[in-house]
Amino acid sequence: MGQTGTVFGRFILTSEGLARDGKPVAVGQRGLALLGALAAAEGAVGKSALMDAGWPGTTVEEGNLTVQIAALRKALGPRDDGQEWIVTVPRVGYRLLRGSETKVEETRHSPLPSLAVLPFQNLSGNPDQEYFADGVVEDIITALSRFRSFSVVARNSSFVYKGRAVDVREVARQLGVRYVLEGSVRRIGGHLRVTAQLVDGMTGAHLWAKNFDGAAEDVFDVQDKITEQVAGTVQPKIQRAEIDRARVKRPDHLDAYDLYLQSIPKQRLQHMSGNAELCELLLKAVELDPHFGRALADLALALNMRVSMGWQPFTHDDGAKAVEFARRAILNADGNANVLAISAIVLMHSAKDYDQAVQVAHTALETNPGDMIVILCAGIIELHCGDLQRSLALSHRAVELGPTDAGVHWALTAIAHAHMALGNFQEAIHWAERSHIINAEDDPTFWMLIAGHAQLGHLNEARGWLARYAAMHPDMTVARLRAAQPERFPDRMAAILDGLRLAGLPES
């Protein structure tokens, strides 16, 4: 390192030690070794490399590194902008900030996509509308921050652009983000119109845009509506763009996050072969990153599906492996409501741990009440373990938030299932038909269509649907399906299983 040392802020780090404003700072030899490794690196330093630097030739617990980093942060104190000098880079390690860098730039070193929400323009010519425009943006930032599949720049960073004409690509470069959400507010007579658009910060291409209209006197209702719809739409749009980005990568450059992204389209494939491809991708992802919560949860769900659908096994014990991965996912959720909600489904189906499934689902819903997938999973948990009317309310809410989402068929089929349990067979058929239009390979949708028609005495229609289902699963029986379903309330499946028998599905 040499006597000239490394300068950052008011500090200078040399081989002799650390000084601030020329006065020594006590950090200890191990702290100096860690700080030296961080200072010598251009970007983030992995935890294993830091442990080698601080404890050469010694095997130590990762907790020791955490303690030393905490001590260094305390010794260094905060930067002038209030941030830590040593920042955590998710699933990588740590990085020492220098000069005028901001924590936002860390998103460049994280596999997660990043988003900035710029202040919305007030096009009304009325300064009184500024509070509304700023309030909308603040609510959107808060709502989007609940999603852990991407990172959101803090309000203080994005609001420096308020009142300035900006180039979105330049803003993205300065803030170190991939995506930018911008918009405007205009008052037209007694109405408010808010426009929002999502832009690719690298290319400037528009990924999504929408107008929101409401009565000017109902500004808070309009604000809530915009927040909910923007938050519910932006997340899947970013995910879609990230999937497209991962597809063009060379296979030998794929990391755990890329493998996860490539697995997402295969989650829509409701057949055994597609599910097997999904499991293969996710197994590789969790091998590369054993603490990747979302990949662990999705792998658990994929294996759970083989159990709940009565398919041929992928591992020696799909149910047990699904539960193992689900519990690992919960431990590594890091506040990701999606991970919790998906894991709750597995705990219900494969572990038959109904109380914990309900508890985890409720926690997920409290963590991010605007996430369509979380709401959908909570509705399914209620369907099997709770209140049918609450299940219907949650499932309808999921449909409202994601009417064009590829996974909305789960909510539609959950609605059909609830109506089957309530004896509303014609209503069940209606919702199952809507689900079938979106996903023609979903097994439970076939169960509703077969059983619903059979219960109404439409045996020709029931047998027609059964013939199509049997072509997909020629060895399926009522007994296999019954054994694969949750058993807290057996009556929730009774009308379906009876209908399948009436249509001619073999008992065993």
C-alpha positions as CSV (number, residue, x, y, z in Angstrom):
1,M,0.0,0.0,0.0
2,G,2.9,2.3,0.7
3,Q,3.2,5.5,2.8
4,T,1.2,7.5,0.2
5,G,-1.8,5.4,1.1
6,T,-5.4,5.5,0.0
7,V,-7.4,8.6,0.5
8,F,-11.2,8.5,0.9
9,G,-13.1,11.5,2.4
10,R,-11.1,12.8,5.4
11,F,-9.3,9.5,5.9
12,I,-5.9,8.2,4.7
13,L,-5.1,4.5,4.9
14,T,-1.4,3.6,4.8
15,S,0.7,0.6,5.9
16,E,1.2,2.4,9.2
17,G,-2.5,2.7,10.0
18,L,-5.7,4.8,9.5
19,A,-5.9,8.5,10.1
20,R,-8.7,11.1,9.9
21,D,-7.7,14.7,9.6
22,G,-4.1,13.6,10.4
23,K,-5.2,12.0,13.7
24,P,-4.9,8.2,14.2
25,V,-8.1,6.1,14.2
26,A,-8.0,2.9,16.3
27,V,-9.3,0.0,14.2
28,G,-6.9,-2.9,15.2
29,Q,-4.7,-5.0,12.9
30,R,-7.6,-7.2,11.7
31,G,-9.7,-4.2,10.9
32,L,-6.7,-2.6,9.0
33,A,-6.3,-5.8,7.0
34,L,-10.0,-5.8,6.0
35,L,-10.0,-2.1,5.2
36,G,-6.9,-2.6,3.1
37,A,-8.5,-5.3,1.1
38,L,-11.6,-3.1,0.5
39,A,-9.4,-0.1,-0.4
40,A,-7.4,-2.1,-2.9
41,A,-10.4,-3.2,-4.8
42,E,-12.2,-1.3,-7.6
43,G,-15.6,-2.7,-6.6
44,A,-17.1,-5.2,-4.2
45,V,-15.0,-7.7,-2.4
46,G,-16.4,-11.2,-1.7
47,K,-16.9,-12.4,1.9
48,S,-14.5,-15.3,1.4
49,A,-11.7,-13.0,0.1
50,L,-12.2,-10.7,3.1
51,M,-12.1,-13.6,5.5
52,D,-8.8,-14.7,3.9
53,A,-7.4,-11.2,4.3
54,G,-8.5,-10.8,7.9
55,W,-7.8,-14.4,9.1
56,P,-5.1,-15.8,6.7
57,G,-4.8,-19.5,6.9
58,T,-7.6,-19.8,9.5
59,T,-11.1,-21.1,9.1
60,V,-13.6,-18.8,10.9
61,E,-17.3,-18.3,11.1
62,E,-18.8,-15.7,8.8
63,G,-20.2,-14.0,11.9
64,N,-16.7,-12.9,12.8
65,L,-16.5,-10.9,9.6
66,T,-19.9,-9.3,10.3
67,V,-18.6,-8.2,13.7
68,Q,-15.4,-6.7,12.3
69,I,-17.3,-4.8,9.5
70,A,-19.7,-3.4,12.2
71,A,-16.7,-2.2,14.2
72,L,-15.1,-0.6,11.2
73,R,-18.3,1.2,10.3
74,K,-18.5,2.5,13.9
75,A,-14.9,3.7,13.8
76,L,-15.3,5.4,10.4
77,G,-18.6,7.0,11.3
78,P,-21.1,8.2,8.6
79,R,-20.2,10.0,5.4
80,D,-21.4,13.5,4.8
81,D,-24.4,12.2,2.9
82,G,-25.4,10.1,5.9
83,Q,-24.5,6.7,4.4
84,E,-21.9,4.2,5.6
85,W,-18.4,4.2,4.1
86,I,-18.6,0.4,3.9
87,V,-21.8,-0.8,2.1
88,T,-23.2,-4.3,1.7
89,V,-23.5,-5.6,-1.8
90,P,-26.3,-8.2,-1.7
91,R,-25.1,-11.8,-2.2
92,V,-21.6,-10.6,-2.9
93,G,-19.8,-9.0,0.0
94,Y,-18.8,-5.4,0.9
95,R,-17.5,-2.3,-0.9
96,L,-15.7,0.8,0.3
97,L,-17.3,4.0,-1.1
98,R,-15.0,6.8,-2.2
99,G,-15.3,10.5,-3.1
100,S,-18.8,11.5,-4.2
101,E,-20.1,8.0,-4.8
102,T,-23.5,7.2,-3.5
103,K,-24.9,3.9,-2.4
104,V,-27.1,3.8,-5.4
105,E,-24.1,3.0,-7.5
106,E,-23.9,-0.4,-5.7
107,T,-26.8,-1.6,-7.9
108,R,-24.2,-1.9,-10.8
109,H,-22.5,-4.6,-8.8
110,S,-25.7,-6.4,-7.8
111,P,-27.5,-8.8,-10.1
112,L,-30.8,-7.3,-9.1
113,P,-32.3,-4.7,-11.5
114,S,-32.7,-1.2,-10.2
115,L,-35.2,1.5,-10.6
116,A,-35.5,5.3,-10.0
117,V,-38.8,7.1,-9.8
118,L,-38.4,10.7,-10.9
119,P,-40.6,13.6,-9.7
120,F,-43.7,13.8,-11.8
121,Q,-44.1,17.0,-13.8
122,N,-46.9,19.3,-12.8
123,L,-48.5,20.3,-16.2
124,S,-51.5,22.0,-14.6
125,G,-50.0,25.5,-14.2
126,N,-51.3,25.4,-10.6
127,P,-48.6,25.3,-7.9
128,D,-51.2,23.7,-5.6
129,Q,-50.9,20.5,-7.6
130,E,-47.2,20.1,-6.7
131,Y,-48.1,18.5,-3.3
132,F,-50.3,16.0,-5.2
133,A,-47.6,15.2,-7.8
134,D,-44.9,14.8,-5.1
135,G,-47.3,12.7,-2.9
136,V,-48.0,10.3,-5.8
137,V,-44.3,9.7,-6.4
138,E,-43.5,9.2,-2.7
139,D,-46.3,6.7,-2.4
140,I,-45.1,4.9,-5.5
141,I,-41.5,4.7,-4.2
142,T,-42.8,3.3,-0.8
143,A,-44.9,0.7,-2.6
144,L,-42.2,-0.4,-5.0
145,S,-39.7,-0.6,-2.2
146,R,-41.7,-3.5,-0.8
147,F,-40.7,-5.6,-3.8
148,R,-37.4,-7.4,-3.3
149,S,-37.0,-8.5,-6.9
150,F,-35.5,-5.1,-7.7
151,S,-34.0,-2.2,-5.8
152,V,-35.5,1.3,-5.7
153,V,-33.5,4.5,-5.4
154,A,-34.3,6.6,-2.3
155,R,-36.5,9.7,-2.7
156,N,-33.6,12.0,-1.7
157,S,-31.6,10.8,-4.7
158,S,-34.3,10.9,-7.4
159,F,-35.8,14.3,-6.2
160,V,-32.6,16.2,-7.1
161,Y,-34.0,16.1,-10.6
162,K,-37.2,17.9,-9.6
163,G,-38.0,20.8,-11.9
164,R,-35.2,19.9,-14.4
165,A,-35.5,18.8,-18.0
166,V,-33.5,15.6,-18.1
167,D,-32.4,12.9,-20.5
168,V,-33.6,9.6,-19.0
169,R,-30.5,7.8,-20.2
170,E,-28.2,10.3,-18.5
171,V,-30.3,10.1,-15.2
172,A,-30.0,6.3,-15.4
173,R,-26.2,6.6,-15.8
174,Q,-25.8,9.1,-13.0
175,L,-28.0,7.1,-10.5
176,G,-26.6,3.7,-11.6
177,V,-30.1,2.2,-12.5
178,R,-31.4,0.2,-15.3
179,Y,-35.0,1.5,-15.3
180,V,-36.6,4.9,-14.8
181,L,-40.3,5.6,-14.0
182,E,-41.4,9.1,-14.9
183,G,-44.8,10.8,-15.3
184,S,-46.9,14.0,-15.2
185,V,-49.9,15.4,-13.5
186,R,-52.5,17.6,-15.3
187,R,-55.8,19.0,-14.0
188,I,-58.5,19.2,-16.6
189,G,-61.5,21.0,-15.3
190,G,-62.8,18.9,-12.5
191,H,-60.7,15.9,-13.3
192,L,-57.1,14.9,-12.7
193,R,-55.0,13.0,-15.3
194,V,-51.8,11.3,-14.2
195,T,-49.5,9.7,-16.8
196,A,-46.8,7.2,-15.9
197,Q,-44.3,5.5,-18.1
198,L,-41.5,3.0,-17.5
199,V,-38.4,3.5,-19.5
200,D,-35.3,1.4,-20.2
201,G,-32.5,3.6,-18.9
202,M,-29.9,2.0,-21.2
203,T,-31.7,2.4,-24.5
204,G,-34.4,5.0,-23.7
205,A,-37.1,2.6,-25.0
206,H,-40.5,2.9,-23.4
207,L,-41.6,-0.4,-21.8
208,W,-45.0,0.6,-20.5
209,A,-47.2,3.7,-20.2
210,K,-50.7,4.4,-18.9
211,N,-53.0,7.3,-18.1
212,F,-55.0,7.4,-14.8
213,D,-58.1,9.6,-14.5
214,G,-60.1,10.7,-11.4
215,A,-62.2,13.4,-9.9
216,A,-60.1,16.4,-8.7
217,E,-61.9,16.5,-5.4
218,D,-61.0,12.8,-4.7
219,V,-57.2,13.3,-4.8
220,F,-56.4,10.8,-2.1
221,D,-58.5,8.1,-3.8
222,V,-56.8,8.9,-7.1
223,Q,-53.4,8.8,-5.4
224,D,-54.1,5.3,-3.8
225,K,-55.4,3.9,-7.1
226,I,-52.4,5.1,-9.0
227,T,-49.9,3.8,-6.4
228,E,-51.6,0.4,-6.4
229,Q,-51.8,0.0,-10.2
230,V,-48.3,1.4,-10.9
231,A,-46.7,-0.8,-8.3
232,G,-48.6,-3.9,-9.5
233,T,-47.6,-3.3,-13.1
234,V,-44.0,-2.1,-12.9
235,Q,-42.8,-5.3,-11.1
236,P,-43.8,-7.7,-13.9
237,K,-42.7,-5.3,-16.6
238,I,-39.2,-5.1,-15.1
239,Q,-39.1,-8.9,-14.7
240,R,-40.1,-9.3,-18.4
241,A,-37.3,-7.0,-19.5
242,E,-34.8,-8.8,-17.3
243,I,-35.9,-12.2,-18.8
244,D,-35.3,-10.8,-22.3
245,R,-31.9,-9.5,-21.1
246,A,-30.9,-12.9,-19.7
247,R,-31.9,-14.7,-22.9
248,V,-29.2,-13.1,-24.9
249,K,-26.4,-14.1,-22.5
250,R,-24.0,-16.8,-23.5
251,P,-24.5,-20.1,-21.5
252,D,-21.0,-19.9,-20.0
253,H,-21.7,-16.5,-18.6
254,L,-24.9,-17.4,-16.7
255,D,-24.9,-16.8,-13.0
256,A,-27.5,-17.8,-10.4
257,Y,-29.7,-14.8,-11.1
258,D,-29.6,-15.4,-14.9
259,L,-30.6,-19.0,-14.4
260,Y,-33.5,-17.9,-12.2
261,L,-34.6,-15.4,-14.8
262,Q,-34.5,-18.1,-17.5
263,S,-36.6,-20.3,-15.3
264,I,-39.5,-17.9,-15.0
265,P,-41.1,-18.6,-18.4
266,K,-41.0,-22.3,-17.7
267,Q,-43.0,-21.7,-14.5
268,R,-46.0,-21.2,-16.9
269,L,-45.6,-24.7,-18.4
270,Q,-48.1,-26.9,-16.6
271,H,-46.8,-30.2,-17.7
272,M,-44.3,-32.7,-16.4
273,S,-41.6,-32.2,-19.0
274,G,-41.6,-28.4,-18.7
275,N,-41.6,-28.8,-14.9
276,A,-38.5,-31.0,-15.2
277,E,-36.7,-28.3,-17.2
278,L,-37.7,-25.8,-14.6
279,C,-36.3,-27.9,-11.7
280,E,-33.0,-28.4,-13.6
281,L,-32.5,-24.7,-14.0
282,L,-33.4,-23.8,-10.4
283,L,-31.2,-26.6,-9.0
284,K,-28.2,-25.1,-10.8
285,A,-29.1,-21.7,-9.5
286,V,-29.2,-22.8,-5.8
287,E,-26.0,-24.8,-6.3
288,L,-24.3,-21.6,-7.4
289,D,-26.0,-19.5,-4.7
290,P,-27.3,-21.7,-1.8
291,H,-28.8,-18.5,-0.1
292,F,-30.8,-17.3,-3.1
293,G,-34.2,-17.1,-1.5
294,R,-36.4,-16.7,-4.6
295,A,-34.7,-19.6,-6.4
296,L,-35.1,-21.8,-3.4
297,A,-38.8,-20.9,-3.1
298,D,-39.5,-21.5,-6.8
299,L,-37.6,-24.8,-6.7
300,A,-39.7,-25.8,-3.7
301,L,-42.9,-24.9,-5.6
302,A,-41.8,-26.7,-8.7
303,L,-41.2,-29.9,-6.8
304,N,-44.4,-29.4,-4.8
305,M,-46.3,-29.2,-8.1
306,R,-45.2,-32.7,-9.0
307,V,-46.7,-33.9,-5.7
308,S,-49.9,-31.8,-5.8
309,M,-50.6,-32.8,-9.5
310,G,-49.9,-36.5,-8.9
311,W,-47.1,-36.5,-11.4
312,Q,-44.1,-38.9,-11.7
313,P,-41.4,-37.9,-9.2
314,F,-38.4,-35.8,-10.2
315,T,-36.3,-36.8,-7.1
316,H,-36.4,-39.7,-4.7
317,D,-38.9,-37.8,-2.6
318,D,-40.2,-34.6,-4.2
319,G,-42.4,-33.8,-1.2
320,A,-39.6,-33.9,1.4
321,K,-37.2,-32.0,-0.9
322,A,-39.9,-29.4,-1.6
323,V,-40.3,-28.8,2.2
324,E,-36.5,-28.7,2.7
325,F,-36.1,-26.0,0.0
326,A,-39.2,-24.1,1.3
327,R,-37.8,-23.9,4.8
328,R,-34.4,-22.8,3.5
329,A,-36.2,-20.2,1.4
330,I,-37.9,-18.8,4.5
331,L,-34.6,-18.5,6.3
332,N,-33.2,-16.6,3.3
333,A,-36.3,-14.5,2.4
334,D,-34.7,-11.3,3.5
335,G,-38.1,-9.6,3.6
336,N,-39.1,-10.8,0.2
337,A,-42.9,-11.3,0.5
338,N,-42.9,-13.4,-2.7
339,V,-40.5,-15.9,-1.2
340,L,-42.7,-16.2,2.0
341,A,-45.9,-16.6,0.1
342,I,-44.6,-19.3,-2.3
343,S,-43.0,-21.1,0.6
344,A,-46.4,-21.1,2.5
345,I,-48.0,-22.9,-0.4
346,V,-45.4,-25.7,-0.1
347,L,-45.8,-25.9,3.6
348,M,-49.5,-26.4,3.1
349,H,-49.3,-29.0,0.3
350,S,-46.2,-31.0,1.0
351,A,-45.6,-30.5,4.7
352,K,-49.3,-30.5,5.7
353,D,-48.2,-27.8,8.2
354,Y,-51.4,-25.8,7.9
355,D,-50.9,-23.5,10.9
356,Q,-47.4,-22.4,9.8
357,A,-48.6,-22.0,6.2
358,V,-51.3,-19.6,7.3
359,Q,-48.9,-17.7,9.5
360,V,-46.3,-17.3,6.8
361,A,-48.9,-16.3,4.2
362,H,-50.3,-13.6,6.6
363,T,-46.7,-12.3,7.2
364,A,-46.2,-12.1,3.4
365,L,-49.4,-10.2,2.9
366,E,-48.5,-7.8,5.7
367,T,-45.0,-7.3,4.1
368,N,-46.3,-6.5,0.7
369,P,-50.1,-6.1,0.4
370,G,-49.8,-4.9,-3.2
371,D,-48.0,-7.9,-4.7
372,M,-50.3,-9.9,-7.0
373,I,-48.4,-13.1,-6.4
374,V,-48.6,-12.7,-2.6
375,I,-52.3,-12.0,-2.8
376,L,-52.8,-15.0,-5.1
377,C,-51.0,-17.3,-2.7
378,A,-52.8,-16.0,0.3
379,G,-56.1,-16.7,-1.5
380,I,-55.1,-20.3,-2.2
381,I,-54.0,-20.7,1.5
382,E,-57.4,-19.5,2.6
383,L,-59.1,-21.8,0.1
384,H,-57.6,-24.9,1.7
385,C,-57.0,-23.7,5.3
386,G,-59.2,-20.8,6.1
387,D,-62.3,-18.8,5.0
388,L,-63.8,-19.4,1.6
389,Q,-65.2,-15.9,1.3
390,R,-61.8,-14.4,2.2
391,S,-60.3,-16.7,-0.4
392,L,-62.7,-15.4,-3.0
393,A,-62.0,-11.8,-2.1
394,L,-58.2,-12.3,-2.3
395,S,-58.4,-14.2,-5.6
396,H,-60.6,-11.6,-7.2
397,R,-58.2,-8.9,-6.0
398,A,-55.3,-10.8,-7.7
399,V,-57.3,-10.9,-10.9
400,E,-57.9,-7.1,-10.7
401,L,-54.2,-6.4,-10.2
402,G,-52.9,-8.8,-12.9
403,P,-55.7,-9.3,-15.4
404,T,-53.2,-10.0,-18.2
405,D,-50.5,-11.7,-16.1
406,A,-49.6,-15.2,-17.3
407,G,-50.1,-16.5,-13.7
408,V,-53.6,-15.1,-13.3
409,H,-55.0,-18.5,-14.2
410,W,-54.1,-19.7,-10.7
411,A,-56.4,-17.0,-9.2
412,L,-59.2,-17.8,-11.7
413,T,-59.0,-21.5,-10.9
414,A,-59.0,-20.7,-7.2
415,I,-62.2,-18.8,-7.6
416,A,-63.7,-21.8,-9.5
417,H,-62.5,-24.1,-6.7
418,A,-64.1,-22.0,-4.0
419,H,-67.4,-22.0,-6.0
420,M,-67.2,-25.8,-6.3
421,A,-66.8,-26.1,-2.5
422,L,-69.8,-23.7,-2.1
423,G,-72.0,-25.7,-4.5
424,N,-72.1,-23.0,-7.1
425,F,-71.2,-25.3,-10.0
426,Q,-72.3,-23.1,-12.9
427,E,-70.3,-20.2,-11.5
428,A,-67.3,-22.6,-11.1
429,I,-67.5,-23.6,-14.7
430,H,-67.6,-19.9,-15.8
431,W,-64.3,-19.1,-13.9
432,A,-62.6,-22.3,-15.0
433,E,-63.4,-21.6,-18.6
434,R,-61.7,-18.2,-18.2
435,S,-58.7,-19.9,-16.7
436,H,-58.5,-22.4,-19.5
437,I,-58.4,-19.7,-22.1
438,I,-55.2,-18.3,-20.4
439,N,-53.6,-21.7,-19.7
440,A,-54.9,-24.7,-21.5
441,E,-52.5,-27.1,-19.7
442,D,-53.4,-26.4,-16.0
443,D,-54.6,-29.6,-14.3
444,P,-56.8,-28.1,-11.6
445,T,-58.7,-26.2,-14.3
446,F,-59.6,-29.5,-15.9
447,W,-60.7,-30.8,-12.5
448,M,-63.2,-27.9,-12.2
449,L,-64.5,-28.3,-15.7
450,I,-64.9,-32.0,-15.4
451,A,-66.5,-32.0,-12.0
452,G,-68.6,-28.9,-12.5
453,H,-70.3,-30.3,-15.6
454,A,-70.7,-33.7,-13.9
455,Q,-72.3,-32.2,-10.8
456,L,-74.8,-30.4,-13.1
457,G,-75.6,-33.6,-14.9
458,H,-73.8,-32.5,-18.1
459,L,-72.1,-35.9,-18.5
460,N,-71.3,-35.5,-22.2
461,E,-69.4,-32.3,-21.5
462,A,-67.8,-33.7,-18.4
463,R,-66.6,-36.8,-20.3
464,G,-65.3,-34.7,-23.1
465,W,-63.1,-32.7,-20.7
466,L,-62.1,-35.9,-18.9
467,A,-60.9,-37.4,-22.2
468,R,-58.6,-34.4,-22.8
469,Y,-57.3,-34.6,-19.3
470,A,-56.8,-38.4,-19.5
471,A,-54.8,-37.9,-22.7
472,M,-52.4,-35.8,-20.6
473,H,-52.4,-38.2,-17.6
474,P,-53.5,-41.6,-18.7
475,D,-52.7,-43.2,-15.3
476,M,-54.4,-40.6,-13.1
477,T,-56.8,-41.8,-10.4
478,V,-59.1,-40.2,-7.8
479,A,-57.1,-41.7,-5.1
480,R,-53.8,-40.1,-6.3
481,L,-55.4,-36.7,-6.5
482,R,-57.0,-37.0,-3.1
483,A,-53.7,-38.0,-1.5
484,A,-51.9,-35.0,-3.0
485,Q,-54.3,-32.3,-1.7
486,P,-54.4,-30.5,1.7
487,E,-56.6,-32.3,4.2
488,R,-57.4,-29.6,6.8
489,F,-61.0,-29.3,5.4
490,P,-61.7,-32.5,3.3
491,D,-65.0,-31.0,2.2
492,R,-63.2,-28.4,0.1
493,M,-62.3,-31.2,-2.4
494,A,-65.3,-33.4,-1.9
495,A,-67.5,-32.0,-4.7
496,I,-64.5,-32.0,-7.1
497,L,-63.6,-35.7,-6.4
498,D,-67.3,-36.8,-6.6
499,G,-67.6,-35.0,-9.9
500,L,-64.5,-36.7,-11.3
501,R,-65.9,-40.1,-10.2
502,L,-69.3,-39.3,-11.9
503,A,-67.4,-38.4,-15.1
504,G,-65.6,-41.7,-15.0
505,L,-62.1,-41.1,-13.6
506,P,-61.0,-44.4,-12.0
507,E,-61.0,-44.5,-8.2
508,S,-57.6,-46.3,-8.0
